[in-house]
Amino acid sequence: MPRFSLIVPCFKVQGFLRECLDSVLRQSFGDFELIAVDDCSPDGCGAILDEYAERDPRVKVLHLPENVGLGRARNAGMPEATGDYLFFLDSDDTLTPGALRAVADRLAEADEPDVLVFDYARTHWWGGTRRNALAQVLAEAGAGTFTAAGYPRILDLLMVVWNKVYRREFVAEHGFAFPPGYYEDTPWTFPVMLSARRIAVLDRICLNYRQRRQGNILSTTSRKHFDIHDQYERAFAFVAERPELAHWRPYLHRKMGEHCLDILGKPDRLPAADKAEFFRRTAEMFRRHRPQGAPVDGEVAALTGSWAGYLLRRQAARAGREAARRADRMRRTAAARARAGWAGLHAYRPLDENLVVYSASSHRGVLGDPAAVYAAAREIAPWLRGVWVVRDAETAARLPPGVEHVIVGSRRHLEVAARAKFFVNDVNWPGTPAKRPGSVHIHTHQGTPLKYLGADLLDKPGARLGFDVPRMLRRADRWDYSLVANRHSELVWERAYPCHFTSVRTGSPRNDVLVNGGPCDFRERHGIPADHTVVLYAPTRRDYRRGGHVDRIDLARFAADLGEGRTLVVRLHPSLAGGPARGLGLAELARRGIVVDATDEPRPADVLLAADALVTDYSSIMFDYANLDRPVVVHADDWPSFTASRGAYLDITAEPPGHVVRSYRELSWVFASGAWRDEESARLRADFRERFCEFDDGRAAERVVRALLLGGAMPGPAIRVPGQASAPDALTSA
């Protein structure tokens, strides 16, 4: 008996069908049967299914003699199913890699629930991917099982059949089946979810929900949308026949009203001549099924009135929204003029010689090199007033106690920007305000460059999609000083940013803590045993894939292959932290304790200090980590693709900080054999440190404060010389 029976109805999807089938048959978890139902499709679907059935014994094909529609095609597949769980997959959608393994593991962990709800992402025809907007409902559900009454928020999710798997015996016990019609998911999903005694969730994107350019069948203009009434009648009948579900009647009543009004409110669903009839049918049904004493408020209150009243309410609502938008535009325009005037007024005042304005990572908080300079300035020159620019009130609330800050765009921000003598940032400041004569802009960058940057992106159109290079260079024209940690960075930045700044060999301030050491409670906070070897995996983004995320390795497999006594810590690129990347498995693996997710750690140095080894691909974090003189493994399985799309200033596979692997098999062997920390690894690391940690001697932040903020003499960086601990070297500037 297989673990899963995947039932895939097919009708006029020949252009997408192979991708769907391949996404199932290439799963790492193979204990399933695929029951493909050819719903008398007039195109090539039937032939494609037969071709796959000949190649793979797990595929069984049913050819229906006539077209019966999506719901009844699913019904045709159910009697053929022998698996523990039913999985209804639409034939233009796809499973994500590792989805079935993740579902199987979660089912075992939850001890065979009746229903398991998993997450999905919308994949748009133009290439964009967006995770389910209500994914937090899954994240907050917990690891146990529950009923819909115990966690009613589960019903806020999209009420469709394909974001769940169902225990086959549970389905058979209740006799669940799909009715004919347009909205066949409604009378299946509500009865199933309300009847289930044990529901579990999987906070992982297991399915890509294809968003076609012309929409799905439910987005067409047709009288078929009247089918929604019959389907809700079935749902109401199901509840009425079961007294134990009577308390759900108010919920179902309101949901029906909201659903029907949503259809009515969309301009492309119903023919204009049919809208009044649709409203009247909905209102009659709403009145007939209203439970005694059930409140009627909000949008559904329109169903207690007439069609004319509904139209008047909609017109009034539209007029109100338009008036609010006009008022908001006027307020914003007036506020912008007031702020500009306020900033202009302060621009005539003298610069404040002791005012330093800081920002990091596009105003995301006290982070990186600017944070290290700020800390050094408070210790060395406490009379300097440091003010941080942050993006919003939420970011401000997360700042350490006692940090003075302003919110970007506010009047206070414009005031300090107009008066400040010094500006310290690791990315470019916005276009306004203009740089005043006498002010000093210090650009720290965000690490040693491996990937093309700045003007070098002009011949890489894919990498600079949406990135305005000329505008970026105009902003870089405000730089006075560019901090460098090695001569490689100095040469790259003077080429990539052809502007009038001075390169200063200070080292990277944020790396001072790596060189000098310091307290780190990362292991304790994440419950990592003191005797464990911590392996940090820190991949970078890919410019050849929209969205930037590409799964290079199976994290669960890697964590298992590392073996006992080792903990895998994962830190995604910051630009991927808020996208679907974590939902493709990382969040769920972290919840189960298989890996530690360090993506949200505000101080990367804490993660690096806790790690005994680093596995990365082409992330600049390797240059920082080299200061710790600990093993590095470069996973370069797509190096040609990466360099072709983004470009690289050096061949990291020829000048690596440690062993280079080009497949998962090689990566696993490096750790299993102990080669990750052998003599060759140490030799490669020493050569790499000599070149790229050249000016990082633990005093970078002090140099910036003493020389650039206070105007004193620049302490020379300690240059690493082979065979010697360190040697002083005088500062040279470009």
Buried (B, 14 or more C-beta within 10 A) or exposed (E): EBBBBBBBBBBBBBEBBEBBBEBBBEBEBEBBBBBBBBBBBEBBBBEBBBBBBEEEEBBBBBBBEEBBBBBBBBBBBBEEBEBBBBBBBBBBBBBBBBBBBBBBBBBEEBEBBBBBBBBBBBBBEEEEBBBBEBBEBBBEBEEBBBBBEEBEEBBEBEBBBBBBBBBBEBBEEBEBBBBBBBBBBBBBBBBBBBBBEBBBBBBBBBBBBBBEEEEEEBEEBBEBBBBBBBBBBBBBEBBEEEEEBEEBBBBBBBBBBEBBBEBBEEEEBBEEEBBBBBBBBBBEBBEEBBBEEEEBEEBBEBBEEEBEEBBEBBEEEEEEEEEEEEEEEEEEEEEEEEBEEBBEEBBEEEBBEBBBBBBBBBBBBBBBBBBBBBBBBBEBBEEBBBBBBBBEEEBBEEBEEEBEBBBBBEBBBBBBBBBBBBBBBBBBBEEEBEBEEEBBBBBBBBBBBBBBBBBBBEEBEEBBEEEEBEEBBEBBEBBBBBBBBBBBBBBBBBEBBEBEBEBBBBBBBBBBBBBEEEEBEBBEEBEBEEEBBBBBBBBBBBBBBBBBBBBBBBBBBBBEBBEEEBBBBBBBBBEBEEBBBBBBBBBBBBBBEBBBBBBEBBBBBBBBBBBBBBBBBBBBBBBBBBBBEBBBBBBBBBBEBBBBBBBBBBEBBEEBBBBBBBEBEBBBBBBEEEBBBBEEBEEBBBBBBBBBBBBBBBBBBBBBBBBBBEEEEBBBBBBBEEEEEEEEBEBEEE
